């Protein structure tokens, strides 16, 4: 007999079987084959999946050229203070 699990109907999360959660109307009891179907893939199908993964590796996308992100040639912004700001900041200071 396979192990039983709890699946939440709303979002599909899978939990180990718990009798309290099994009573919840938002949950349903499912066998292991339904909860984790990847554990029950026949060996022949698993080999086809691995072969398909190899094809993707061989025929995958080409890499794009790397972008030059150097910042050595960017000049610094000149220091500029608007006259209104300078006047307001210097109020009350001795001349």
N, C-alpha and C positions, 0 to 999 in steps of 0.2 A: 504494500500500500504506500502511496506517495504521501509526502508531507503536505499538510494543509497550511495555507497562508490567508491573510486578510488583505483585500484590496479595497481602497477607498474609492467609491464610485465617482466622486466629484473630481479628484485630481489624479487617480491612478496609482498613488503610492502603495507600496507593498510592505506589509509588516508580518512578523511571525504570528502564528495563531494565538489568539487570546480570547477566551470565552466571553469576556466582558465586551470586547470590541465586536465580536461576532453577533451580539444582540443589537448593535447599533444599526438602524435602518440605512445609514449612509455608507455602510460597509458590506462587503460580500465575501463569503468564504470561497477560495479558489484552490485547486490542486497545484502542485509544484509545476506541472507541465504548462499550466496557463500563466502562472506567476513568473516563471523563468524559462521561456521556451528555448533560449539559446543553449541551455544545458542538455536539450534533447534533440539536437540536430544530428541526423544520421551521418556517419563518417564520409559517405560519398558526397553529400551536400557540403560538408565542411571542406572537403578537398576542392570542390568547385569554387567556394568562397575564397579560399587561399589562392587559387589560380587567378581569379578575378582581381585580387589585390595585387598580385605580381604584374598583371597587365597594366593596372593603374600606375604602378611604380615605373614601369618601362615607358609608358606613353603619357606620363604626367605632363603638367604644364611646364613651359620653359621659364626659366628664371629671368626676371627683368633686371636690367642694368641698375646698379646701385646709384642712388641719388647722391650728389655732392652736397653735404650738409655743413661744410666748413664755414666758420664765421670770421676768419682772420681778416678779410678784406672789407668789412663793414666799418665805415667811419663812425666815430662817436658824435652824438648830437651836440651842437654848440650850446654853451651855457647862455640862456636868455631868461631874463626876468622882466615881465611886463612892468612898465613904469608905475602903473596904478598899484600893483602889488608891492613894489619896492617902497613906494611912498607910505602905504598903509603899515608895512612892517617896521618902518623906521620912525613912526610917530612916538614921541615921548623920549627919544634917545638924544643925548647931547650932540650938538652939531660939530 
